[in-house]
Amino acid sequence: MHRNGEQVRVQGRYTLAVDDGNAYIAAGLAGLGTLWLSDYMAQPHLARGKLVPLFQDWQLDSMPMYVAFPRTGMSASRCACLSIG
């Protein structure tokens, strides 16, 4: 992450790994650690005071997003709108 020309790299350690956003949020709400969430996922919990923002004056580095889809079965236009950027 970076701010005002300063850059730091933080390597997190974790003992819980989930691949479901709702389970991830539930773990954070249960006090199991810090979360790295998108604004839209965090907002309802921030508004209710269940989560508090950290590092607000820092910018996170961008992360790549990959789109994987089967060649058949999905509309090409739906897949294209996800992959155009």
N, C-alpha and C positions, 0 to 999 in steps of 0.2 A: 504494500500500500504506500501511498505517497501524499505529501502535502508540502507546499511552498518549497519545492526543489529537494526536499528530503525524502528518501525512500528507505523503507525497512521491509524485511522479509520475515514473516512469522511462520514457523513450522509448528502446526498444531499437533498435539498428541490426543488420541481418543481411544476409548475402550468400547464405545458403542457405535455401530455403523448400521444405518437403515437406508433403504432405497425408496422410501415413501415420504412425501412431504408432510403429511398429517402425523405420521409417527415421529418424524424429526421435531416438529413443533411440540407435540405432546411431551417428548423427552425434555425439551427446553422449559416448558411450562411446569414440569415436575421438578425442575431445579437440577437437572443432571448435567448442566454445563451451558456454555455460550453457544449461540446459533449464528450462522451466516445466512441470512434470509433476504429474499427480494423484498422490496418495499410493499408490493401488493400482498404478500403473504404475512408480513409483519404488522401491517397497519391496523387490523382489527384488534390485535393483542396490545399494541402500543396505545391505542385509543382507550382501552379498558384498564390500562396500567398494569397489565400482566407481564409485559416485557418493557425493558428500557433500552434506548439506543446507546451504543458504545461507539467511540471513535468517530463522532459526527463530523469532525473537521478533516478527516482523512478521506482520500479517494481510493477505492479498490482498483487494482489492475483488471483490465478486461479479461474475460475467459472465453475461449472458443466454444461454439455450440455446434453440434453435429446433428444432422438429420439422417435417419436411417428408415427406409420404408421399402416394402415389397414392390416389385415391378408391376404386379397386378393387384387389383382389389381396391386401390385408393385412386381418387381422382388426381390426375397430374397437376391440375391447377391448385388444388389444396396443398400438395407437396411443394409446388413452386413458390407459393406465397410464404411458406416457412423458410425456404432456403435462399430467398433473394435478400441480399443485404449488402 
